[in-house]
């Protein structure tokens, strides 16, 4: 301790010695009678002077940042709730058409969601021209999610199922596609109907997965409206050839596998 610091301490001691000790500080015996020995006022002040200023509180660690939301890897789809779903050119814009629910074939109406703005949804619709989209009210549908996507390469005659938006291949199969005169259309679409067939010996094999895209040649075909499908076959020797009227043919085991990975609402991209 330096001499400069001793001076103020001694001054304080001198001042305090003149303070009469009355009341609670008058008698050690009285304090003991109360059950405790309190330090004298002089001792308390000397302790405060000698100990110096109180240490500042330890800094508080900043809160950990919130984890970033996981990237969306799957896709949104919608099942119609109302008897009709009105199509709009923009959110809240004028209506330009309706889709019936159930469809003209008697199946529930499903749509593939491209963008979700809460009250309004941008969806792919099963109508001409191919790759058509429209805005619908979210109140008219029930939303759900599908895990994968399908891509059909007409040049390579390959159908591939990818996991979500990633490039992980879950299944790849050789397919038969349309002829030069009746080509399979290029389109961004989705699976809108899935039907298991009782007679696997027929031309559609065990299963038919309707795609919301249409032949550029046929306005109607075999009682239908020219809509194409992914389906099985009763002639496996033709797989890998351009032989169909626009549909995509697969081996029966292969189309069954696709149906397990690609439920109704799954996006389908057909490329040249």
NUGU-605693 format. One record per residue: residue in one letter; y, z negated, x of N, C-alpha, C, CB in turn. Coordinates in steps of 0.05 Angstrom, whole numbers, padded with zeros to 5 digits, always signed. Each point is the difference from the previous one (the first is absolute). Glycine has a CB too. Example, Ala and Ser with C-alpha at 12.3 -4.5 7.8 and 13.67 -1.06 7.14 Angstrom:
2
A-00114-00156+00264+00024+00000-00018+00024+00000+00018-00023-00025-00038 S+00044+00039+00031+00024-00001+00016+00022-00014-00015-00013+00043+00024 
//
This chain:
272
X-00024+00000+00017+00024+00000-00017+00025+00000+00018-00025-00025-00037 X+00044+00042+00031+00024+00002+00016+00021-00021-00009-00009+00049+00008 X+00029-00055+00010+00021-00019-00006+00016+00009-00024+00001-00014+00048 X+00003+00042-00050+00017+00009-00022-00013-00006-00027+00017+00036+00030 X-00043-00036-00032-00013-00006-00025-00001-00030-00006-00027+00042+00005 X+00027-00059+00016-00001-00029-00004+00025-00010-00014-00029-00004+00040 X+00053+00016-00035+00025-00011-00010+00001-00001-00030+00022+00017+00040 X-00028+00006-00054+00001-00002-00029-00021-00018-00011+00018+00045-00001 X-00041-00048+00014-00021-00017-00011+00009-00029+00001-00035+00033+00015 X+00048-00041+00008+00009-00027+00003+00022-00007-00019-00013+00001+00048 X+00031+00019-00053+00022-00004-00019-00012-00005-00028+00030+00030+00027 X-00051-00015-00034-00012-00003-00027-00013-00028-00002-00008+00049-00003 X-00005-00057+00026-00012-00027+00000+00021-00022-00004-00037+00017+00030 X+00059-00013-00016+00021-00020-00003+00011-00002-00028+00012+00008+00047 X-00008+00016-00059+00010+00000-00028-00020-00013-00019+00026+00042+00011 X-00051-00035-00007-00020-00011-00018-00004-00030+00002-00023+00044+00002 X+00028-00054+00023-00004-00029+00003+00020-00016-00015-00018+00009+00045 X+00040+00004-00053+00021-00015-00016-00007+00000-00029+00034+00013+00033 X-00054+00003-00042-00007+00001-00028-00016-00024-00008+00001+00050+00001 X+00008-00066-00020-00016-00024-00008-00026+00008-00013+00043-00026-00006 X-00064+00013+00013-00026+00006-00012-00004-00017-00024-00019+00012+00045 X+00024-00001-00068-00003-00015-00025-00019+00015-00018+00046-00018+00004 X-00054+00006-00025-00017+00013-00020-00027+00006+00012+00040+00019-00022 X-00048+00007+00019-00027+00008+00008-00004-00002+00030-00002+00030-00039 X+00023-00028+00055-00003-00001+00029+00006-00027+00012+00011+00047+00001 X-00008-00069-00016+00009-00025+00011-00022-00015+00013+00034-00001-00035 X-00058+00003+00027-00020-00019+00010-00027+00014+00003+00024-00037-00021 X-00035+00035+00045-00027+00010+00004-00020-00014-00018+00011+00012+00047 X-00008-00037-00051-00018-00016-00017+00001+00011-00028+00005-00040+00029 X+00019+00046-00039+00002+00010-00027-00014+00027-00003+00044-00024-00005 X-00041+00040+00026-00013+00027-00002-00030-00004+00001+00038+00022+00023 X-00048-00040-00007-00029-00005+00001-00010-00009-00027+00003-00011+00049 X+00014-00005-00063-00008-00010-00026-00003+00022-00020+00023-00043+00009 X-00009+00065-00005-00002+00023-00018-00024+00017+00007+00049-00001-00007 X-00064-00005+00028-00025+00014+00006+00003+00021+00021-00013-00008-00045 X+00036+00011+00058+00002+00020+00021+00022-00007+00020-00016+00035-00032 X+00015-00025+00056+00019-00005+00020+00017+00025+00004-00030-00034+00023 X+00053+00036-00035+00016+00024+00002+00016+00000+00026+00004+00002-00050 X-00001+00020+00064+00016+00001+00025+00029-00007-00007-00031+00034+00020 X+00045-00046-00001+00028-00008-00005+00017+00025-00002-00007-00043+00025 X+00031+00040-00036+00018+00023-00002+00008+00011+00027+00017-00020-00042 X-00014+00002+00062+00007+00010+00027-00023+00016+00011+00029-00040+00008 X-00054+00031-00012-00023+00015+00011-00002+00027-00013-00023-00043+00009 X+00029+00044-00035-00002+00026-00014+00021+00020+00011-00017-00024-00042 X+00042+00014+00046+00020+00018+00009-00005+00009+00029+00033-00022-00030 X-00042+00003+00047-00006+00007+00028-00023+00020+00000+00015-00045+00016 X-00035+00042-00033-00022+00019+00000+00009+00028-00008-00031-00037-00012 X+00050+00038-00007+00010+00026-00009+00016+00014+00022+00001-00016-00047 X+00016-00001+00062+00016+00012+00022-00017+00010+00023+00037-00031-00013 X-00057+00014+00021-00016+00007+00023-00019+00023-00006+00004-00046+00016 X-00013+00048-00041-00019+00022-00006+00013+00027-00002-00028-00033-00023 X+00054+00034+00020+00014+00025-00002-00003+00013-00027-00007+00006+00049 X+00017+00018-00053-00001+00013-00026-00028+00006-00008+00045+00020+00008 X-00050-00019-00034-00027+00007-00011-00007+00028+00007+00005-00033-00037 X-00031+00037+00043-00009+00028+00007+00001+00017-00025-00030-00018+00036 X+00039+00043-00032+00001+00018-00024-00028+00005-00011+00041+00022+00019 X-00044-00016-00045-00026+00005-00011-00013+00025+00012+00015-00022-00043 X-00041+00021+00045-00014+00023+00011+00004+00024-00018-00035-00030+00021 X+00039+00053-00009+00004+00024-00016-00024+00006-00018+00030+00019+00036 X-00024-00010-00060-00021+00007-00020-00009+00029+00005+00019-00034-00034 X-00044+00038+00035-00010+00027+00004+00006+00017-00025-00037-00017+00031 X+00045+00042-00027+00006+00017-00023-00026+00005-00016+00039+00022+00025 X-00036-00018-00051-00024+00005-00016-00014+00026+00008+00021-00025-00038 X-00047+00025+00037-00015+00025+00007+00007+00022-00020-00037-00028+00020 X+00041+00052-00010+00006+00022-00019-00022+00005-00019+00029+00021+00035 X-00022-00012-00059-00021+00006-00021-00016+00024+00010+00030-00018-00037 X-00056+00018+00032-00016+00023+00008+00008+00025-00015-00038-00031+00011 X+00037+00053+00003+00007+00026-00012-00021+00007-00021+00023+00016+00042 X-00015-00004-00064-00020+00007-00021-00020+00020+00011+00034-00009-00036 X-00058+00007+00028-00021+00018+00009+00006+00028-00011-00034-00037+00003 X+00030+00058+00013+00005+00027-00010-00020+00006-00023+00016+00015+00046 X-00005+00000-00065-00017+00008-00023-00019+00022+00009+00036-00013-00033 X-00061+00009+00031-00020+00019+00010-00015+00014-00022-00004-00027+00040 X+00007+00017-00065-00015+00013-00022+00020+00015-00018-00036-00035+00002 X+00027+00042-00026+00017+00016-00018+00000-00012-00028-00011+00041+00027 X+00033-00035-00041+00003-00010-00027-00007+00021-00020+00036-00031+00016 X-00050+00023-00037-00007+00019-00022+00007-00014-00026-00037+00021+00027 X+00035-00006-00049+00008-00011-00026-00018+00011-00022+00048-00004+00016 X-00054-00014-00034-00015+00008-00025+00019-00003-00023-00044-00015+00019 X+00046+00036-00036+00018+00000-00022-00008-00021-00021+00009+00049+00008 X+00011-00063-00019-00004-00019-00021+00007+00011-00028+00009-00037+00033 X+00012+00053-00033+00010+00011-00026-00015+00025-00008+00045-00019+00011 X-00044+00026-00037-00014+00025-00009+00011+00025+00013-00008-00023-00043 X+00033+00022+00052+00012+00022+00015+00018-00012+00022-00001+00031-00041 X+00003-00016+00063+00018-00008+00022+00021+00022+00002-00037-00026+00024 X+00062+00018-00026+00022+00019+00001+00007+00005+00029+00017-00015-00044 X-00012+00041+00050+00007+00008+00028+00030+00005+00001-00046+00021+00007 X+00058-00030+00015+00028+00003+00004+00005+00013+00028+00010-00041-00029 X+00013+00056+00030+00007+00013+00025+00012-00019+00021+00007+00041-00026 X+00003-00064+00017+00012-00020+00017-00002-00027-00014+00031+00034+00022 X-00028-00056-00007-00001-00026-00014+00022-00002-00021-00019-00021+00042 X+00010+00017-00067+00020-00002-00022+00010+00027-00009+00012-00044+00017 X-00020+00066-00004+00009+00026-00008-00013+00011-00025+00009+00009+00048 X-00001+00015-00055-00010+00013-00024-00031+00004+00002+00045+00022-00008 X-00058-00024-00015-00029+00005-00001-00005+00030+00000-00007-00044-00025 X-00015+00052+00038-00006+00028+00001-00029+00006-00008+00035+00006+00035 X-00049-00026-00045-00028+00004-00008-00014-00027-00004-00001+00043+00025 X-00023-00041-00036-00017-00024-00004-00028+00007+00008+00029-00016-00038 X-00044-00005+00045-00029+00002+00006-00014-00017-00021+00007+00008+00050 X-00029+00003-00061-00015-00015-00020-00019-00019+00013+00004+00039-00031 X-00008-00062+00017-00020-00020+00009-00016-00009-00024+00031-00015+00038 X-00057+00022-00040-00016+00013+00021+00007+00030+00003-00036-00033-00010 X+00025+00045+00031+00005+00028+00005-00013+00018-00020+00003-00011+00049 X+00002+00037-00047-00012+00019-00019-00031+00001+00002+00042+00027+00003 X-00053-00038+00020-00029-00001+00003-00011-00027-00010+00004+00031+00039 X+00014-00049-00048-00009-00026-00010-00002-00022+00020-00024+00026-00033 X+00035-00022+00057-00001-00021+00021+00027-00014+00003-00035+00027+00024 X+00034-00052-00015+00026-00015+00005+00018+00015+00019-00023-00043-00009 X+00048+00042+00005+00020+00013+00018+00006-00017+00024+00020+00024-00039 X-00025-00013+00063+00006-00013+00025+00021+00016+00015-00047-00021+00002 X+00063+00008+00014+00021+00013+00016-00001-00012+00028+00029+00008-00041 X-00019+00007+00060+00002-00009+00028+00030-00006+00006-00041+00028+00014 X+00047-00052-00005+00027-00009+00005+00009+00009+00028-00006-00039-00032 X+00029+00053+00033+00012+00008+00025+00022-00019+00008-00011+00048-00011 X+00026-00059-00008+00022-00018+00006+00003-00020-00023+00023+00035+00028 X-00019-00060-00021+00003-00021-00020+00028-00012+00002-00050-00010+00001 X+00066+00013-00022+00027-00011+00000+00002-00022-00021+00018+00044+00015 X-00040-00057-00021+00001-00022-00019-00003+00010-00028+00028-00026+00031 X-00006+00031-00044-00001+00010-00028-00009+00028-00002+00037-00031-00011 X-00034+00047+00033-00007+00028-00001-00020+00006+00023+00045+00011-00020 X-00063+00008+00014-00020+00008+00019+00001+00031+00003-00030-00040-00011 X+00029+00049+00036-00003+00029+00005-00030+00004+00003+00046+00005+00023 X-00058+00013-00039-00029+00003-00001-00007+00030+00002-00005-00042-00027 X-00019+00047+00038-00012+00027-00002-00013+00002-00028-00008+00003+00051 X+00011+00021-00062-00010+00004-00027-00019+00024+00000+00042-00019-00020 X-00063+00018+00003-00019+00022-00001+00009+00023-00018-00036-00034+00008 X+00054+00050+00002+00010+00023-00014+00011+00020+00019+00011-00029-00040 X-00008+00053+00030+00012+00022+00016+00031-00004+00000-00038+00032-00011 X+00051-00023+00034-00012+00011+00024-00013-00022+00017+00034+00036+00000 X-00052-00028+00018-00014-00019+00017+00020-00017+00015-00039+00031+00003 X+00031-00055+00003+00016-00020+00015+00023-00010-00017-00013+00022+00043 X+00012-00019-00070+00022-00009-00017+00003-00030+00001-00007+00040-00029 X+00032-00049+00027+00006-00029-00001+00020-00004-00023-00009-00006+00050 X+00010-00019-00060+00020-00007-00020+00004-00030+00002-00014+00038-00031 X+00036-00047+00018+00006-00029-00002-00010-00010-00027+00040+00005+00030 X-00053-00029-00030-00010-00012-00024+00009-00030+00000-00040+00032-00003 X+00041-00044-00020+00006-00028-00002-00024-00017+00008+00034+00009-00037 X-00029-00029+00054-00022-00017+00008-00012-00016-00023+00021-00003+00045 X-00005-00001-00066-00009-00015-00024-00022+00015-00015+00045-00021-00003 X-00047+00047+00008-00020+00017-00014-00027+00001+00013+00038+00027-00016 X-00040-00040+00040-00025+00002+00015-00008-00027+00011+00011+00047+00012 X-00036-00049-00003-00010-00023+00015-00006+00008+00029-00020-00020-00043 X+00032+00006+00062-00002+00008+00028-00025-00013+00013+00050+00005+00002 X-00062+00009+00017-00022-00010+00016+00001+00015+00027-00029-00012-00041 X+00012+00004+00059+00000+00012+00027-00027+00013+00007+00034-00034+00014 X-00032+00056+00001-00024+00013+00009+00000+00000+00031-00002+00030-00042 X-00021-00032+00055-00001-00005+00029+00002+00024+00018-00026-00039-00012 X+00020+00063+00003-00004+00022+00019+00014+00025-00011-00044-00020+00015 X+00041+00042+00001+00011+00026-00008-00020+00022+00008+00047-00017+00005 X-00045+00039-00018-00018+00023+00005+00016+00024+00009-00032-00017-00035 X+00021+00030+00055+00012+00026+00009-00021+00021+00001+00034-00025+00028 X-00027+00048-00039-00019+00023+00000+00013+00023+00016-00019-00013-00046 X+00006+00021+00067+00009+00021+00018-00015+00025-00008+00011-00032+00038 X+00003+00051-00050-00013+00025-00010-00009+00018+00023+00028-00003-00041 X-00013+00003+00063-00008+00017+00023-00026-00010+00013+00049+00011+00008 X-00050-00037-00004-00024-00012+00013-00022-00006-00020+00030-00019+00035 X-00023+00021-00061-00019-00007-00022-00012-00028+00004-00011+00049-00005 X+00030-00067+00009-00007-00028+00004+00015-00018-00019-00009+00010+00049 X-00005-00030-00060+00013-00021-00016-00002-00026+00016-00012+00023-00044 X+00035-00036+00048+00000-00025+00015+00013-00022-00017+00003+00026+00043 X-00016-00049-00042+00012-00024-00012+00010-00018+00023-00031+00002-00040 X+00057-00008+00038+00014-00017+00020+00004-00028-00012+00022+00040+00021 X-00024-00060-00003+00007-00027-00009+00031-00003-00003-00041-00018+00023 X+00050+00012-00046+00028-00004-00005+00018+00022+00011-00009-00049+00000 X+00031+00041+00012+00018+00019+00012-00006+00006+00029+00035-00016-00032 X-00055+00002+00042-00007+00003+00029-00016+00026+00004+00000-00050+00006 X-00008+00055+00018-00016+00023+00007-00029-00006+00002+00039+00019+00023 X-00048-00043-00031-00028-00007+00003-00017+00015-00020+00013-00046+00016 X-00032+00061-00006-00018+00016-00017-00022-00017-00010+00011+00041+00026 X-00014-00042-00053-00022-00014-00013-00023+00018-00007+00033-00032-00018 X-00026+00057+00013-00021+00020-00008+00011+00028+00005-00019-00031-00035 X+00002+00048+00045+00007+00029+00003-00024+00017-00007+00034-00011+00037 X-00030+00029-00055-00022+00017-00010+00009+00029-00002-00019-00039-00025 X+00000+00057+00030+00005+00029-00004-00001+00006-00030-00020+00011+00046 X+00037+00007-00055+00002+00006-00028+00000+00031-00004+00025-00043-00009 X-00030+00051-00015+00005+00028-00008+00027+00001-00015-00051+00010-00004 X+00066+00011+00009+00026+00003-00012+00002+00027-00015+00020-00028+00037 X+00004+00033-00048+00004+00024-00016-00002+00026+00017+00028-00027-00031 X-00034+00049+00017-00001+00026+00012+00029+00010+00006-00044+00010-00024 X+00046+00013+00037+00026+00011+00006+00014+00008-00026-00017+00016+00043 X+00002-00008-00064+00012+00008-00025+00005-00024-00019-00023+00044+00005 X+00008-00065-00001+00004-00024-00017+00002-00025+00018-00026+00022-00038 X+00048-00023+00053+00002-00021+00021+00004-00028-00011+00019+00035+00030 X-00028-00054-00015+00007-00028-00005+00030-00003+00005-00047-00017+00012 X+00062+00006-00030+00029-00002+00004+00008-00020+00021+00006+00013-00048 X+00015-00007+00063+00012-00019+00018+00018-00018-00016-00002+00032+00040 X-00001-00059-00037+00016-00018-00017-00001-00028+00011-00009+00029-00040 X+00029-00045+00032-00001-00029+00002-00006-00011-00028+00032-00002+00040 X-00055-00011-00043-00008-00009-00026-00015-00026+00001-00003+00048-00015 X-00016-00053-00003-00015-00025-00001-00024+00004-00018+00042-00027+00009 X-00060+00008-00007-00024+00000-00018+00009-00013-00026-00033-00002+00039 X+00031+00017-00061+00009-00011-00026-00022-00007-00019+00041+00027+00006 X-00065-00016-00001-00023-00007-00017-00025+00000+00018+00021+00021-00042 X-00039-00040+00036-00026-00001+00014-00022-00001-00020+00021-00023+00041 X-00041+00041-00039-00021+00001-00020-00027+00002+00015+00031+00022-00034 X-00049-00040+00027-00028+00002+00010-00015+00017-00020+00002-00046+00023 X-00017+00065-00013-00014+00019-00017-00029-00007-00003+00032+00036+00014 X-00042-00034-00039-00028-00007-00005-00019+00020+00011+00015-00024-00041 X-00008+00050+00039-00018+00021+00010+00008+00009+00028-00007+00015-00048 X-00005-00027+00068+00006+00006+00027-00009+00028+00008-00003-00048+00011 X-00013+00061-00028-00009+00027+00007+00019+00022-00008-00046-00017-00005 X+00068+00009-00008+00020+00020-00009+00018+00009+00023-00001-00021-00045 X+00019+00040+00040+00017+00011+00021+00020-00020+00012-00005+00043-00023 X+00010-00066+00009+00019-00020+00010-00014-00023+00014+00032+00013-00036 X-00059-00012+00038-00015-00020+00014+00002-00028-00014+00008+00026+00042 X-00006-00046-00026-00001-00028-00010+00026-00010-00010-00037-00008+00031 X+00059+00020-00022+00026-00013-00005+00023+00020+00001-00018-00043+00019 X+00039+00038-00034+00024+00017+00000+00024-00018+00002-00023+00036-00027 X+00040-00031+00048+00025-00014+00004+00023+00020-00005-00021-00032+00034 X+00033+00030-00058+00021+00018-00007+00025-00005+00017-00018+00002-00047 X+00030+00020+00056+00025-00002+00016+00023+00011-00017-00026+00005+00044 X+00049-00018-00043+00022+00009-00017+00015+00024+00011+00005-00047-00013 X-00021+00068+00021+00011+00025+00010-00014+00023-00015+00011-00020+00046 X+00001+00043-00046-00009+00022-00017-00003+00026+00016+00022-00022-00039 X-00041+00038+00029-00004+00027+00012+00025+00016-00003-00049-00002-00011 X+00055+00018+00032+00023+00018-00001-00008+00026-00014+00019-00020+00042 X-00045+00023-00048-00010+00025-00012-00007-00004-00029-00018+00013+00044 X+00003-00035-00050-00009-00004-00028+00019-00019-00015-00047+00007+00016 X+00056+00002-00039+00015-00018-00018-00019-00015-00018+00039+00031+00001 X-00064-00021-00004-00021-00014-00014-00026+00009+00013+00026-00002-00044 X-00046-00016+00043-00026+00006+00012-00021-00018-00013+00022+00013+00044 X-00043+00000-00053-00023-00014-00012+00009-00021-00021-00026+00007+00042 X+00045+00001-00058+00010-00018-00021+00021-00019+00009-00043+00004-00021 X+00049-00005+00047+00021-00018+00010+00026+00015+00005-00036-00028+00021 X+00054+00015-00007+00027+00011+00005+00004+00009+00029+00017-00029-00036 X-00039+00033+00050+00002+00009+00028+00004-00022+00020+00018+00041-00018 X-00021-00066+00010+00002-00023+00018-00024-00001+00019+00028-00026-00034 X-00024+00020+00059-00022+00000+00019-00013-00028+00003+00022+00038+00025 X-00044-00039-00011-00014-00025+00004-00016+00000+00026-00003-00007-00050 X-00003-00016+00060-00020-00004+00021-00026-00007-00014+00036-00015+00035 X-00057+00030-00030-00025-00007-00014-00024+00007+00017+00023+00009-00044 X-00046-00018+00034-00025+00005+00014-00010+00029-00005-00012-00048-00004 X-00012+00053+00010-00011+00027-00002-00030+00000-00004+00037+00017+00028 X-00047+00004-00041-00029+00004-00001-00009+00022+00019+00000-00015-00048 X+00018+00024+00065-00006+00021+00019+00011-00008+00028+00001+00035-00037 X-00014-00054+00050+00011-00011+00025+00002+00021+00022-00019-00043-00012 X+00004+00065+00010+00001+00021+00021+00028+00013+00003-00048+00009-00008 X+00065-00011-00014+00026+00012+00001+00022-00018+00011-00014+00027-00039 X+00007-00051+00046+00020-00019+00011+00010+00012+00027-00021-00040-00023 X+00047+00039+00026+00013+00012+00024+00010+00028-00004-00030-00029+00027 X+00026+00040-00051+00008+00028-00005+00023+00001-00020-00048+00015+00009 X+00063+00008-00009+00021+00004-00020-00011+00013-00024+00035+00004+00036 X-00046-00019-00055-00016+00012-00022+00009-00010-00027-00038+00003+00031 X+00055-00022-00034+00006-00012-00026+00023+00014-00014-00016-00044+00017 X+00021+00036-00042+00022+00010-00015+00026-00016+00004-00033+00017-00034 X+00032-00034+00054+00023-00016+00007-00007-00030+00004+00028+00032-00025 X-00051-00040+00014-00008-00028+00004-00011-00004+00028-00010-00003-00049 X+00007-00022+00056-00011-00008+00026-00028-00011-00005+00046-00010+00020 X-00066+00023-00009-00028-00008-00004-00010-00016+00024-00008+00040-00028 X-00009-00060+00022-00011-00017+00021-00030-00005-00006+00045-00022+00009 X-00059+00014+00012-00027-00010-00005+00001-00024-00018-00015+00017+00045 X-00005-00021-00061+00001-00022-00020+00003-00027+00013-00029+00027-00030 X+00014-00032+00051+00004-00026+00014+00028-00004+00011-00049+00001+00012 X+00061+00021-00003+00027-00001+00011+00021-00006-00022-00014+00032+00036 X+00012-00019-00059+00020-00005-00021-00004-00028-00011+00002+00049-00011 X-00026-00059+00011-00004-00028-00009+00013-00019+00020-00043+00012-00022 X+00042-00006+00047+00013-00017+00021+00030+00001-00003-00039+00007+00031 X+00050+00016-00037+00029+00003-00003+00009-00017-00024-00001+00047+00019 X-00014-00046-00041+00007-00015-00024+00002-00030+00006-00021+00035-00028 X+00005-00045+00046+00001-00029+00006+00024-00007+00017-00050-00001-00002 X+00060+00020+00018+00023-00005+00017+00026+00008-00013-00030+00007+00039 X+00029+00010-00059+00025+00012-00011+00000-00003-00030+00003+00032+00039 X+00004-00055-00050+00001-00003-00029+00022+00016-00013-00019-00046+00006 X+00020+00046-00032+00021+00014-00015+00027-00010+00009-00031+00007-00039 X+00050+00011+00044+00026-00007+00010+00003+00005+00030+00003-00034-00035 X-00025+00041+00049+00001+00005+00028+00015+00026+00007-00043-00025+00005 X+00062+00024+00013+00015+00025+00008-00019+00020+00012+00042-00027+00007 X-00037+00053-00013-00016+00022+00011+00020+00021+00011-00039-00008-00032 X+00036+00015+00057+00016+00022+00012-00018+00023+00007+00034-00033+00018 X-00027+00056-00029-00015+00025+00006+00017+00017+00018-00026-00002-00044 X+00016+00008+00068+00016+00016+00019-00015+00026+00007+00020-00042+00019 X-00004+00063-00012-00012+00026+00006-00015+00000+00026+00037+00021-00026 
//
